[in-house]
Amino acid sequence: MHEFSIVQSIAEIALETARNNGAGQISSVEVEVGQSAGVVRDAMEFAWEAAGRGTLLEGASLVLKEIPLVVRCRNCQKTFHPDELFDPCPACGDINPEIISGKELRVVAIEVKYK
């Protein structure tokens, strides 16, 4: 389960940011997760609880915002939203996508409480 190592990295980012800004507690961490980022939401949520125990993250919510997969066909330049990365282009049937969005995995907001 690589989600645990991903969540550990997210926790480290949040904790370092909170400490550097004198926060007493972290309320929530918002993360953008691309539809094709290759992570399982349930596994991330499970790992989040374990990662926060005994830290400023304890009790903090993990808010996962899904970013839809958007690709552009390299053959005809049509932009579309496939269900899967290698779905054929609806315009020309080619399977050679350029990813526009949907592979992201980034911390976008950390809500803290001050002492």
ZICORBEL-V586114 format. One record per residue. N is the residue number from 1. PSI is psi in degrees with one decimal (* if undefined). D_FIRST is the distance of its C-alpha to the first C-alpha in Angstrom with 2 decimals. Layout:
N;PSI;D_FIRST + N;PSI;D_FIRST
This chain:
1;97.4;0.00 + 2;-11.8;3.82 + 3;-33.6;5.36 + 4;-42.3;6.25 + 5;-33.4;8.08 + 6;-45.8;9.52 + 7;-37.3;10.74 + 8;-41.0;12.15 + 9;-41.6;14.03 + 10;-43.4;15.33 + 11;-42.8;16.45 + 12;-42.4;18.21 + 13;-47.1;19.99 + 14;-44.4;21.13 + 15;-43.2;22.28 + 16;-43.0;24.15 + 17;-44.8;25.80 + 18;-46.7;26.83 + 19;-43.4;28.27 + 20;-19.7;30.10 + 21;12.9;31.70 + 22;26.3;32.72 + 23;147.2;30.65 + 24;-23.1;30.64 + 25;149.1;27.69 + 26;127.5;25.07 + 27;-43.2;25.48 + 28;157.0;22.91 + 29;125.6;20.79 + 30;129.4;20.90 + 31;131.5;18.40 + 32;128.8;19.17 + 33;117.8;16.42 + 34;145.3;17.74 + 35;-32.3;17.67 + 36;29.3;16.41 + 37;-13.3;14.06 + 38;27.1;11.13 + 39;152.8;9.15 + 40;118.3;9.06 + 41;-47.4;11.61 + 42;-39.9;11.22 + 43;-38.7;7.68 + 44;-43.2;9.29 + 45;-39.3;12.33 + 46;-46.0;11.02 + 47;-30.5;9.53 + 48;-45.3;12.88 + 49;-44.7;15.01 + 50;-40.0;13.69 + 51;-27.3;13.98 + 52;-13.4;17.50 + 53;129.1;19.05 + 54;15.0;22.24 + 55;179.8;22.29 + 56;-13.5;24.12 + 57;-10.7;21.08 + 58;124.6;21.54 + 59;-6.6;22.44 + 60;146.3;21.72 + 61;147.1;20.47 + 62;116.1;17.82 + 63;113.0;19.60 + 64;118.6;17.71 + 65;118.5;20.32 + 66;132.1;19.61 + 67;121.1;21.47 + 68;152.9;22.80 + 69;124.1;22.67 + 70;129.0;26.12 + 71;161.4;27.35 + 72;131.7;30.76 + 73;127.2;32.16 + 74;-17.3;33.33 + 75;-54.0;36.16 + 76;-2.5;37.85 + 77;11.7;36.18 + 78;133.0;35.37 + 79;133.0;32.65 + 80;171.2;30.66 + 81;87.7;27.58 + 82;157.9;25.89 + 83;-38.0;23.41 + 84;153.2;21.46 + 85;-42.4;21.75 + 86;32.0;24.05 + 87;144.0;26.29 + 88;151.6;29.90 + 89;131.5;32.08 + 90;-17.6;34.16 + 91;-44.4;37.21 + 92;-8.9;37.40 + 93;-2.6;34.70 + 94;154.3;33.34 + 95;79.8;29.64 + 96;69.1;29.36 + 97;145.9;27.70 + 98;123.0;27.72 + 99;124.9;24.98 + 100;-45.7;26.71 + 101;162.9;23.90 + 102;0.5;20.57 + 103;4.4;18.21 + 104;153.1;18.54 + 105;95.5;16.14 + 106;146.2;18.58 + 107;126.1;19.84 + 108;-20.6;23.21 + 109;144.1;24.60 + 110;118.2;24.50 + 111;126.2;26.91 + 112;162.1;28.38 + 113;138.9;31.17 + 114;154.5;33.70 + 115;*;35.26
